[in-house]
Amino acid sequence: MPPDSPAAIHAPLFQDLVAGLDATRRHVILDLGAASTAMLALLGRSRCHVEIADLAHFGGIDNLNRAEPGPALAEAAESVLPNRMTGDAIDFVFCWDLPNYLTLDAVSGLMGAIRRRARPGALAHALIFYADRDMKEHPGRFVPTADGELIDRSAPGPTLAAPRYSPEDLGKSMGGFMIDRARLLSNGMQEFLFRLGS
């Protein structure tokens, strides 16, 4: 591996989530990141319908952060989500590191819109900057490896201050998704699984 290659992240909650996909039933997955061949191949081992939002590349982050809380934010949140291709409720949400790039109001608005499309008990996975004070200027592009780990394939670039949201702040801002499990990863990020209550 070249010395400048990104290090793989062992993300046990991500691994547990993917390993727990029931091959006997269909799952609806909302991916807030960009489409990834490796991710689609991994999910393709089960019966999955994947909806891609790609918030980082189509102005979704800016639209959410600029919207005033209330009807304007609710409308912005609906506008950044994929058009429904199925009437089935969402089972899983891959947030990746995108919450770090949103205000807490924007996180709340986005997850509230997702809640309205999700089934009770739906799970949302997120990676939150915790130990490091800085993060890349733009969200990562996380793809799974053959070993089930994650690699950030985004290009290097400038950094900015990470908000370093606390579990308490996140718990209040996830639109009804409550912290189910959390793990501190070797790269200093905190990995979360949030579960939507009934």
N, CA and C atoms as a LAMMPS dump frame, in Angstrom:
ITEM: TIMESTEP
0
ITEM: NUMBER OF ATOMS
594
ITEM: BOX BOUNDS ff ff ff
-5.0000000000000000e+02 5.0000000000000000e+02
-5.0000000000000000e+02 5.0000000000000000e+02
-5.0000000000000000e+02 5.0000000000000000e+02
ITEM: ATOMS id mol type element x y z
1 1 1 N 0.855 -1.19 0
2 1 2 C 0 0 0
3 1 3 C 0.885 1.232 0
4 2 1 N 0.69 2.19 -0.903
5 2 2 C 1.503 3.398 -0.922
6 2 3 C 1.385 4.146 0.399
7 3 1 N 2.461 4.872 0.792
8 3 2 C 2.437 5.534 2.096
9 3 3 C 1.354 6.587 2.245
10 4 1 N 0.885 7.168 1.115
11 4 2 C -0.14 8.203 1.227
12 4 3 C -1.557 7.649 1.123
13 5 1 N -1.685 6.329 1.076
14 5 2 C -3.019 5.727 1.017
15 5 3 C -3.723 5.898 2.36
16 6 1 N -5.036 6.172 2.34
17 6 2 C -5.749 6.333 3.614
18 6 3 C -5.801 5.016 4.373
19 7 1 N -5.767 5.129 5.684
20 7 2 C -5.823 3.938 6.531
21 7 3 C -7.259 3.444 6.634
22 8 1 N -7.409 2.136 6.687
23 8 2 C -8.73 1.549 6.882
24 8 3 C -9.176 1.767 8.326
25 9 1 N -10.454 2.007 8.489
26 9 2 C -11.042 2.219 9.816
27 9 3 C -11.825 0.967 10.2
28 10 1 N -11.5 0.401 11.343
29 10 2 C -12.306 -0.703 11.863
30 10 3 C -13.53 -0.09 12.536
31 11 1 N -14.701 -0.29 11.936
32 11 2 C -15.95 0.312 12.415
33 11 3 C -16.913 -0.81 12.796
34 12 1 N -16.832 -1.286 14.028
35 12 2 C -17.613 -2.482 14.411
36 12 3 C -19.119 -2.313 14.299
37 13 1 N -19.645 -1.122 14.552
38 13 2 C -21.093 -0.948 14.46
39 13 3 C -21.555 -1.015 13.014
40 14 1 N -20.756 -0.476 12.103
41 14 2 C -21.053 -0.606 10.679
42 14 3 C -21.022 -2.075 10.274
43 15 1 N -19.989 -2.795 10.727
44 15 2 C -19.876 -4.213 10.388
45 15 3 C -21.062 -5.002 10.929
46 16 1 N -21.454 -4.721 12.161
47 16 2 C -22.594 -5.433 12.754
48 16 3 C -23.877 -5.149 11.969
49 17 1 N -24.055 -3.892 11.564
50 17 2 C -25.264 -3.514 10.846
51 17 3 C -25.346 -4.263 9.515
52 18 1 N -24.254 -4.251 8.758
53 18 2 C -24.253 -4.895 7.447
54 18 3 C -24.361 -6.414 7.589
55 19 1 N -23.655 -6.965 8.566
56 19 2 C -23.704 -8.416 8.768
57 19 3 C -25.09 -8.875 9.207
58 20 1 N -25.84 -7.971 9.848
59 20 2 C -27.161 -8.33 10.355
60 20 3 C -28.283 -8.194 9.345
61 21 1 N -27.963 -7.799 8.097
62 21 2 C -29.02 -7.69 7.085
63 21 3 C -29.622 -9.07 6.834
64 22 1 N -30.908 -9.15 6.951
65 22 2 C -31.634 -10.413 6.799
66 22 3 C -31.812 -10.717 5.309
67 23 1 N -31.196 -11.796 4.851
68 23 2 C -31.256 -12.14 3.426
69 23 3 C -32.646 -12.577 2.982
70 24 1 N -33.543 -12.838 3.935
71 24 2 C -34.869 -13.343 3.57
72 24 3 C -35.885 -12.223 3.358
73 25 1 N -35.504 -10.983 3.693
74 25 2 C -36.448 -9.879 3.503
75 25 3 C -35.761 -8.716 2.805
76 26 1 N -36.584 -7.869 2.214
77 26 2 C -36.092 -6.718 1.469
78 26 3 C -35.857 -5.554 2.429
79 27 1 N -34.738 -4.861 2.242
80 27 2 C -34.402 -3.706 3.068
81 27 3 C -34.353 -2.457 2.196
82 28 1 N -34.847 -1.347 2.728
83 28 2 C -34.729 -0.055 2.057
84 28 3 C -33.671 0.753 2.801
85 29 1 N -32.647 1.173 2.065
86 29 2 C -31.507 1.86 2.658
87 29 3 C -31.381 3.242 2.039
88 30 1 N -31.261 4.254 2.877
89 30 2 C -30.997 5.614 2.438
90 30 3 C -29.539 5.929 2.716
91 31 1 N -28.768 6.218 1.665
92 31 2 C -27.354 6.563 1.793
93 31 3 C -27.232 8.064 1.541
94 32 1 N -26.822 8.818 2.569
95 32 2 C -26.701 10.266 2.439
96 32 3 C -25.425 10.671 1.721
97 33 1 N -24.539 9.709 1.467
98 33 2 C -23.296 9.979 0.761
99 33 3 C -23.422 9.723 -0.725
100 34 1 N -22.246 9.691 -1.369
101 34 2 C -22.196 9.445 -2.81
102 34 3 C -22.294 7.951 -3.086
103 35 1 N -22.72 7.607 -4.296
104 35 2 C -22.795 6.202 -4.69
105 35 3 C -21.389 5.606 -4.706
106 36 1 N -21.273 4.386 -4.252
107 36 2 C -19.998 3.676 -4.21
108 36 3 C -20.217 2.268 -4.743
109 37 1 N -19.417 1.892 -5.729
110 37 2 C -19.532 0.541 -6.287
111 37 3 C -19.315 -0.506 -5.215
112 38 1 N -18.313 -0.272 -4.35
113 38 2 C -18.007 -1.239 -3.293
114 38 3 C -19.168 -1.363 -2.311
115 39 1 N -19.791 -0.23 -1.983
116 39 2 C -20.915 -0.261 -1.046
117 39 3 C -22.112 -0.96 -1.671
118 40 1 N -22.407 -0.653 -2.927
119 40 2 C -23.541 -1.287 -3.597
120 40 3 C -23.317 -2.79 -3.734
121 41 1 N -22.055 -3.189 -3.981
122 41 2 C -21.751 -4.619 -4.079
123 41 3 C -21.952 -5.309 -2.726
124 42 1 N -21.532 -4.638 -1.655
125 42 2 C -21.706 -5.201 -0.314
126 42 3 C -23.189 -5.356 0.022
127 43 1 N -23.957 -4.311 -0.252
128 43 2 C -25.388 -4.37 0.051
129 43 3 C -26.119 -5.322 -0.891
130 44 1 N -25.553 -5.523 -2.081
131 44 2 C -26.171 -6.409 -3.059
132 44 3 C -26.177 -7.869 -2.659
133 45 1 N -25.449 -8.194 -1.595
134 45 2 C -25.469 -9.577 -1.101
135 45 3 C -26.793 -9.899 -0.418
136 46 1 N -27.527 -8.861 -0.057
137 46 2 C -28.854 -9.019 0.54
138 46 3 C -29.867 -8.383 -0.403
139 47 1 N -31.127 -8.514 -0.073
140 47 2 C -32.181 -7.911 -0.901
141 47 3 C -32.361 -6.468 -0.446
142 48 1 N -31.638 -5.553 -1.09
143 48 2 C -31.653 -4.151 -0.677
144 48 3 C -32.079 -3.246 -1.821
145 49 1 N -32.891 -2.261 -1.483
146 49 2 C -33.179 -1.155 -2.393
147 49 3 C -32.469 0.055 -1.795
148 50 1 N -31.514 0.638 -2.542
149 50 2 C -30.683 1.72 -2.019
150 50 3 C -31.068 3.034 -2.693
151 51 1 N -31.333 4.052 -1.873
152 51 2 C -31.607 5.398 -2.362
153 51 3 C -30.413 6.28 -1.995
154 52 1 N -29.859 6.991 -2.985
155 52 2 C -28.657 7.799 -2.795
156 52 3 C -29.032 9.272 -2.737
157 53 1 N -28.626 9.963 -1.663
158 53 2 C -28.913 11.397 -1.534
159 53 3 C -27.734 12.256 -1.986
160 54 1 N -26.5 11.82 -1.724
161 54 2 C -25.277 12.536 -2.102
162 54 3 C -25.35 14.016 -1.706
163 55 1 N -25.524 14.266 -0.426
164 55 2 C -25.69 15.636 0.064
165 55 3 C -24.478 16.518 -0.198
166 56 1 N -23.284 15.919 -0.268
167 56 2 C -22.065 16.716 -0.386
168 56 3 C -21.856 17.293 -1.779
169 57 1 N -22.484 16.718 -2.798
170 57 2 C -22.15 17.117 -4.161
171 57 3 C -23.25 17.877 -4.899
172 58 1 N -24.389 18.053 -4.31
173 58 2 C -25.474 18.738 -5.007
174 58 3 C -26.055 19.891 -4.192
175 59 1 N -25.234 20.473 -3.333
176 59 2 C -25.662 21.643 -2.569
177 59 3 C -26.54 21.35 -1.378
178 60 1 N -26.723 20.079 -1.04
179 60 2 C -27.629 19.731 0.051
180 60 3 C -27.197 20.283 1.393
181 61 1 N -25.903 20.231 1.676
182 61 2 C -25.403 20.71 2.971
183 61 3 C -25.669 22.205 3.115
184 62 1 N -25.313 22.972 2.084
185 62 2 C -25.528 24.427 2.143
186 62 3 C -27.008 24.763 2.249
187 63 1 N -27.846 24.067 1.49
188 63 2 C -29.293 24.33 1.534
189 63 3 C -29.854 24.103 2.929
190 64 1 N -29.418 23.029 3.568
191 64 2 C -29.91 22.727 4.91
192 64 3 C -29.384 23.736 5.931
193 65 1 N -28.102 24.079 5.847
194 65 2 C -27.511 24.995 6.825
195 65 3 C -28.061 26.416 6.703
196 66 1 N -28.472 26.821 5.506
197 66 2 C -28.982 28.181 5.298
198 66 3 C -30.463 28.322 5.638
199 67 1 N -31.19 27.221 5.657
200 67 2 C -32.646 27.288 5.858
201 67 3 C -32.985 27.66 7.304
202 68 1 N -33.945 28.54 7.458
203 68 2 C -34.423 28.921 8.791
204 68 3 C -35.203 27.759 9.408
205 69 1 N -35.001 27.471 10.694
206 69 2 C -35.786 26.417 11.348
207 69 3 C -37.279 26.674 11.185
208 70 1 N -38.02 25.606 10.977
209 70 2 C -39.459 25.724 10.741
210 70 3 C -39.802 25.231 9.354
211 71 1 N -40.828 25.805 8.735
212 71 2 C -41.27 25.325 7.415
213 71 3 C -40.181 25.373 6.344
214 72 1 N -39.326 26.408 6.374
215 72 2 C -38.274 26.514 5.348
216 72 3 C -37.288 25.361 5.465
217 73 1 N -36.908 25.007 6.694
218 73 2 C -35.979 23.897 6.894
219 73 3 C -36.643 22.575 6.544
220 74 1 N -37.903 22.406 6.912
221 74 2 C -38.625 21.171 6.569
222 74 3 C -38.682 20.998 5.062
223 75 1 N -38.924 22.086 4.343
224 75 2 C -38.977 22.022 2.88
225 75 3 C -37.604 21.72 2.297
226 76 1 N -36.56 22.346 2.848
227 76 2 C -35.193 22.082 2.373
228 76 3 C -34.818 20.622 2.602
229 77 1 N -35.191 20.092 3.773
230 77 2 C -34.865 18.697 4.089
231 77 3 C -35.55 17.739 3.118
232 78 1 N -36.819 17.999 2.814
233 78 2 C -37.51 17.14 1.857
234 78 3 C -36.872 17.24 0.475
235 79 1 N -36.394 18.43 0.114
236 79 2 C -35.859 18.637 -1.234
237 79 3 C -34.522 17.931 -1.459
238 80 1 N -33.76 17.671 -0.379
239 80 2 C -32.452 17.025 -0.564
240 80 3 C -32.54 15.498 -0.544
241 81 1 N -33.7 14.972 -0.178
242 81 2 C -33.856 13.515 -0.139
243 81 3 C -34.28 13.009 -1.516
244 82 1 N -33.89 11.783 -1.853
245 82 2 C -34.28 11.236 -3.16
246 82 3 C -35.791 11.137 -3.289
247 83 1 N -36.273 11.296 -4.511
248 83 2 C -37.691 11.037 -4.766
249 83 3 C -37.963 9.576 -4.464
250 84 1 N -39.083 9.319 -3.821
251 84 2 C -39.391 7.946 -3.429
252 84 3 C -39.63 7.085 -4.655
253 85 1 N -38.861 5.993 -4.76
254 85 2 C -39.056 5.053 -5.859
255 85 3 C -39.855 3.847 -5.389
256 86 1 N -40.129 3.829 -4.113
257 86 2 C -40.896 2.731 -3.54
258 86 3 C -41.709 3.286 -2.375
259 87 1 N -42.798 2.667 -2.089
260 87 2 C -43.593 3.088 -0.948
261 87 3 C -43.115 2.478 0.357
262 88 1 N -42.088 1.614 0.278
263 88 2 C -41.602 0.943 1.484
264 88 3 C -40.879 1.922 2.401
265 89 1 N -41.026 1.716 3.698
266 89 2 C -40.367 2.569 4.679
267 89 3 C -38.871 2.263 4.742
268 90 1 N -38.09 3.281 5.092
269 90 2 C -36.641 3.146 5.203
270 90 3 C -36.306 2.306 6.438
271 91 1 N -35.368 1.372 6.232
272 91 2 C -34.89 0.522 7.335
273 91 3 C -33.571 1.008 7.918
274 92 1 N -32.678 1.512 7.056
275 92 2 C -31.334 1.902 7.482
276 92 3 C -30.933 3.205 6.797
277 93 1 N -30.2 4.042 7.539
278 93 2 C -29.685 5.303 7.004
279 93 3 C -28.183 5.338 7.236
280 94 1 N -27.422 5.554 6.179
281 94 2 C -25.974 5.744 6.307
282 94 3 C -25.703 7.242 6.23
283 95 1 N -25.366 7.835 7.373
284 95 2 C -25.095 9.272 7.454
285 95 3 C -23.619 9.584 7.209
286 96 1 N -22.754 8.591 7.386
287 96 2 C -21.306 8.776 7.284
288 96 3 C -20.878 9.925 8.192
289 97 1 N -20.022 10.829 7.705
290 97 2 C -19.577 11.945 8.548
291 97 3 C -20.345 13.225 8.265
292 98 1 N -21.427 13.136 7.498
293 98 2 C -22.161 14.333 7.082
294 98 3 C -22.725 15.165 8.236
295 99 1 N -23.172 14.573 9.368
296 99 2 C -23.68 15.426 10.451
297 99 3 C -22.668 16.452 10.948
298 100 1 N -21.368 16.153 10.828
299 100 2 C -20.346 17.103 11.259
300 100 3 C -20.378 18.393 10.448
301 101 1 N -20.922 18.34 9.25
302 101 2 C -20.929 19.482 8.334
303 101 3 C -22.263 20.235 8.351
304 102 1 N -23.154 19.808 9.218
305 102 2 C -24.461 20.439 9.364
306 102 3 C -24.581 21.098 10.731
307 103 1 N -25.342 22.176 10.809
308 103 2 C -25.685 22.724 12.117
309 103 3 C -26.615 21.73 12.816
310 104 1 N -26.733 21.866 14.125
311 104 2 C -27.633 20.96 14.839
312 104 3 C -29.08 21.156 14.391
313 105 1 N -29.457 22.386 14.071
314 105 2 C -30.809 22.615 13.534
315 105 3 C -30.992 21.87 12.219
316 106 1 N -29.964 21.936 11.354
317 106 2 C -30.047 21.261 10.058
318 106 3 C -30.112 19.749 10.239
319 107 1 N -29.325 19.207 11.176
320 107 2 C -29.387 17.77 11.473
321 107 3 C -30.804 17.4 11.893
322 108 1 N -31.369 18.204 12.779
323 108 2 C -32.715 17.927 13.286
324 108 3 C -33.749 17.954 12.158
325 109 1 N -33.645 18.957 11.285
326 109 2 C -34.584 19.048 10.167
327 109 3 C -34.449 17.883 9.211
328 110 1 N -33.214 17.528 8.897
329 110 2 C -32.973 16.412 7.972
330 110 3 C -33.486 15.104 8.557
331 111 1 N -33.125 14.825 9.807
332 111 2 C -33.527 13.553 10.397
333 111 3 C -35.029 13.514 10.649
334 112 1 N -35.65 14.67 10.862
335 112 2 C -37.107 14.701 10.983
336 112 3 C -37.774 14.303 9.676
337 113 1 N -37.221 14.783 8.554
338 113 2 C -37.759 14.399 7.247
339 113 3 C -37.549 12.908 6.994
340 114 1 N -36.395 12.403 7.412
341 114 2 C -36.123 10.968 7.24
342 114 3 C -37.055 10.148 8.128
343 115 1 N -37.294 10.639 9.343
344 115 2 C -38.195 9.918 10.259
345 115 3 C -39.556 9.685 9.625
346 116 1 N -40.049 10.661 8.896
347 116 2 C -41.373 10.527 8.279
348 116 3 C -41.396 9.461 7.19
349 117 1 N -40.224 9.058 6.698
350 117 2 C -40.138 8.022 5.664
351 117 3 C -39.699 6.669 6.222
352 118 1 N -39.354 6.636 7.512
353 118 2 C -38.719 5.443 8.086
354 118 3 C -39.7 4.628 8.916
355 119 1 N -39.376 3.359 9.053
356 119 2 C -40.195 2.482 9.895
357 119 3 C -39.742 2.615 11.351
358 120 1 N -40.617 2.356 12.315
359 120 2 C -40.178 2.31 13.715
360 120 3 C -39.067 1.272 13.881
361 121 1 N -38.039 1.627 14.623
362 121 2 C -36.911 0.728 14.814
363 121 3 C -35.828 0.884 13.769
364 122 1 N -36.027 1.771 12.791
365 122 2 C -35.003 1.997 11.765
366 122 3 C -33.702 2.45 12.425
367 123 1 N -32.578 2.103 11.801
368 123 2 C -31.262 2.434 12.341
369 123 3 C -30.556 3.448 11.457
370 124 1 N -29.851 4.394 12.093
371 124 2 C -29.027 5.368 11.378
372 124 3 C -27.605 5.252 11.901
373 125 1 N -26.647 5.162 10.98
374 125 2 C -25.226 5.033 11.326
375 125 3 C -24.521 6.344 11.017
376 126 1 N -23.641 6.803 11.928
377 126 2 C -22.927 8.066 11.715
378 126 3 C -21.525 7.993 12.302
379 127 1 N -20.634 8.79 11.726
380 127 2 C -19.259 8.936 12.199
381 127 3 C -19.061 10.395 12.597
382 128 1 N -18.744 10.629 13.871
383 128 2 C -18.665 11.989 14.404
384 128 3 C -17.233 12.284 14.845
385 129 1 N -16.719 13.44 14.406
386 129 2 C -15.388 13.858 14.853
387 129 3 C -15.451 14.141 16.344
388 130 1 N -14.546 13.504 17.087
389 130 2 C -14.619 13.574 18.542
390 130 3 C -13.281 14.02 19.144
391 131 1 N -12.207 13.32 18.805
392 131 2 C -10.908 13.625 19.406
393 131 3 C -10.187 14.755 18.675
394 132 1 N -10.251 14.754 17.351
395 132 2 C -9.537 15.768 16.574
396 132 3 C -10.301 17.082 16.56
397 133 1 N -9.569 18.171 16.666
398 133 2 C -10.176 19.499 16.646
399 133 3 C -10.513 19.947 15.226
400 134 1 N -9.847 19.346 14.241
401 134 2 C -10.052 19.745 12.851
402 134 3 C -10.567 18.574 12.027
403 135 1 N -11.214 18.898 10.922
404 135 2 C -11.698 17.892 9.979
405 135 3 C -11.499 18.441 8.567
406 136 1 N -11.574 17.581 7.577
407 136 2 C -11.467 18.04 6.2
408 136 3 C -12.549 19.07 5.907
409 137 1 N -12.234 19.961 4.971
410 137 2 C -13.185 21.011 4.607
411 137 3 C -14.474 20.433 4.028
412 138 1 N -14.36 19.269 3.394
413 138 2 C -15.523 18.628 2.78
414 138 3 C -15.697 17.227 3.353
415 139 1 N -16.929 16.706 3.364
416 139 2 C -17.172 15.362 3.914
417 139 3 C -16.343 14.288 3.22
418 140 1 N -16.127 13.195 3.935
419 140 2 C -15.384 12.066 3.381
420 140 3 C -16.231 11.272 2.394
421 141 1 N -15.555 10.342 1.741
422 141 2 C -16.252 9.416 0.838
423 141 3 C -15.876 8.018 1.299
424 142 1 N -16.646 7.486 2.214
425 142 2 C -16.312 6.228 2.87
426 142 3 C -16.803 5.046 2.048
427 143 1 N -15.892 4.11 1.804
428 143 2 C -16.24 2.902 1.062
429 143 3 C -15.758 1.697 1.865
430 144 1 N -16.494 0.605 1.81
431 144 2 C -16.083 -0.591 2.556
432 144 3 C -14.971 -1.347 1.834
433 145 1 N -14.115 -1.973 2.618
434 145 2 C -13.078 -2.845 2.065
435 145 3 C -13.605 -4.269 2.027
436 146 1 N -12.804 -5.162 1.44
437 146 2 C -13.187 -6.579 1.393
438 146 3 C -13.289 -7.166 2.8
439 147 1 N -12.586 -6.555 3.757
440 147 2 C -12.613 -7.037 5.142
441 147 3 C -13.724 -6.4 5.966
442 148 1 N -14.549 -5.562 5.33
443 148 2 C -15.648 -4.941 6.053
444 148 3 C -15.252 -3.683 6.8
445 149 1 N -14.018 -3.211 6.618
446 149 2 C -13.612 -1.954 7.23
447 149 3 C -14.009 -0.811 6.294
448 150 1 N -13.732 0.412 6.704
449 150 2 C -14.084 1.584 5.898
450 150 3 C -12.824 2.366 5.55
451 151 1 N -12.782 2.897 4.328
452 151 2 C -11.691 3.772 3.895
453 151 3 C -12.298 5.048 3.347
454 152 1 N -11.721 6.179 3.758
455 152 2 C -12.156 7.475 3.238
456 152 3 C -11.39 7.74 1.945
457 153 1 N -12.089 7.682 0.82
458 153 2 C -11.476 7.853 -0.494
459 153 3 C -11.537 9.301 -0.998
460 154 1 N -11.916 10.239 -0.139
461 154 2 C -11.965 11.63 -0.582
462 154 3 C -10.553 12.187 -0.723
463 155 1 N -10.414 13.202 -1.568
464 155 2 C -9.106 13.801 -1.826
465 155 3 C -8.658 14.615 -0.62
466 156 1 N -7.333 14.682 -0.385
467 156 2 C -6.851 15.547 0.691
468 156 3 C -7.157 17.004 0.364
469 157 1 N -7.21 17.829 1.384
470 157 2 C -7.515 19.235 1.152
471 157 3 C -7.415 20.015 2.441
472 158 1 N -7.841 21.272 2.414
473 158 2 C -7.791 22.113 3.623
474 158 3 C -8.684 21.545 4.725
475 159 1 N -8.456 22.026 5.923
476 159 2 C -9.26 21.588 7.068
477 159 3 C -9.998 22.776 7.664
478 160 1 N -10.974 22.46 8.489
479 160 2 C -11.675 23.481 9.266
480 160 3 C -11.969 22.907 10.645
481 161 1 N -12.405 23.764 11.546
482 161 2 C -12.685 23.323 12.913
483 161 3 C -13.86 22.361 12.928
484 162 1 N -13.687 21.247 13.623
485 162 2 C -14.775 20.268 13.765
486 162 3 C -15.708 20.727 14.887
487 163 1 N -17.029 20.555 14.707
488 163 2 C -17.951 20.976 15.783
489 163 3 C -17.857 20.091 17.023
490 164 1 N -17.406 18.849 16.84
491 164 2 C -17.235 17.904 17.951
492 164 3 C -18.506 17.816 18.792
493 165 1 N -19.607 17.481 18.103
494 165 2 C -20.9 17.388 18.787
495 165 3 C -20.865 16.322 19.88
496 166 1 N -21.439 16.659 21.004
497 166 2 C -21.504 15.712 22.121
498 166 3 C -22.636 14.72 21.878
499 167 1 N -22.544 13.544 22.494
500 167 2 C -23.659 12.592 22.389
501 167 3 C -24.983 13.2 22.843
502 168 1 N -24.934 14.079 23.857
503 168 2 C -26.161 14.705 24.348
504 168 3 C -26.776 15.602 23.27
505 169 1 N -25.936 16.415 22.604
506 169 2 C -26.445 17.287 21.542
507 169 3 C -27.01 16.472 20.389
508 170 1 N -26.302 15.415 20.021
509 170 2 C -26.787 14.567 18.932
510 170 3 C -28.091 13.891 19.308
511 171 1 N -28.169 13.402 20.525
512 171 2 C -29.38 12.721 20.973
513 171 3 C -30.614 13.603 20.891
514 172 1 N -30.417 14.929 21.069
515 172 2 C -31.538 15.868 21.007
516 172 3 C -31.832 16.329 19.581
517 173 1 N -30.935 16.017 18.648
518 173 2 C -31.027 16.628 17.314
519 173 3 C -31.225 15.621 16.189
520 174 1 N -31.548 14.392 16.52
521 174 2 C -31.641 13.36 15.492
522 174 3 C -33.083 13.037 15.1
523 175 1 N -33.985 13.956 15.352
524 175 2 C -35.348 13.819 14.849
525 175 3 C -36.079 12.571 15.293
526 176 1 N -35.872 12.162 16.537
527 176 2 C -36.547 10.962 17.039
528 176 3 C -35.692 9.715 16.987
529 177 1 N -34.535 9.783 16.307
530 177 2 C -33.56 8.682 16.354
531 177 3 C -32.74 8.857 17.627
532 178 1 N -32.756 7.867 18.479
533 178 2 C -32.043 7.94 19.76
534 178 3 C -30.798 7.065 19.724
535 179 1 N -29.782 7.451 20.493
536 179 2 C -28.529 6.683 20.512
537 179 3 C -28.812 5.259 20.986
538 180 1 N -28.422 4.301 20.162
539 180 2 C -28.565 2.887 20.489
540 180 3 C -27.236 2.336 20.995
541 181 1 N -26.168 2.638 20.253
542 181 2 C -24.817 2.218 20.643
543 181 3 C -23.819 3.243 20.137
544 182 1 N -22.659 3.309 20.798
545 182 2 C -21.591 4.217 20.372
546 182 3 C -20.246 3.559 20.663
547 183 1 N -19.283 3.826 19.786
548 183 2 C -17.93 3.296 19.956
549 183 3 C -16.922 4.372 19.576
550 184 1 N -15.837 4.481 20.346
551 184 2 C -14.733 5.356 19.978
552 184 3 C -13.788 4.562 19.097
553 185 1 N -13.518 5.073 17.894
554 185 2 C -12.691 4.371 16.925
555 185 3 C -11.226 4.767 17.067
556 186 1 N -10.352 3.968 16.477
557 186 2 C -8.909 4.196 16.606
558 186 3 C -8.46 5.498 15.957
559 187 1 N -9.241 6.017 15
560 187 2 C -8.863 7.268 14.346
561 187 3 C -9.392 8.495 15.092
562 188 1 N -10.002 8.281 16.266
563 188 2 C -10.487 9.385 17.08
564 188 3 C -11.916 9.784 16.802
565 189 1 N -12.544 9.167 15.791
566 189 2 C -13.956 9.454 15.538
567 189 3 C -14.818 8.605 16.465
568 190 1 N -16.03 9.05 16.675
569 190 2 C -16.985 8.269 17.441
570 190 3 C -18.022 7.722 16.471
571 191 1 N -18.23 6.432 16.557
572 191 2 C -19.192 5.75 15.684
573 191 3 C -20.489 5.577 16.454
574 192 1 N -21.6 5.948 15.811
575 192 2 C -22.901 5.865 16.465
576 192 3 C -23.879 5.044 15.641
577 193 1 N -24.731 4.311 16.343
578 193 2 C -25.948 3.772 15.767
579 193 3 C -27.108 4.414 16.518
580 194 1 N -28.026 5.006 15.777
581 194 2 C -29.227 5.603 16.334
582 194 3 C -30.419 4.756 15.911
583 195 1 N -31.373 4.61 16.812
584 195 2 C -32.571 3.819 16.53
585 195 3 C -33.813 4.704 16.653
586 196 1 N -34.697 4.569 15.67
587 196 2 C -35.938 5.338 15.681
588 196 3 C -36.962 4.665 16.577
589 197 1 N -37.478 5.416 17.523
590 197 2 C -38.497 4.87 18.407
591 197 3 C -39.833 4.717 17.685
592 198 1 N -40.76 4.032 18.34
593 198 2 C -42.071 3.791 17.716
594 198 3 C -42.961 5.013 17.859
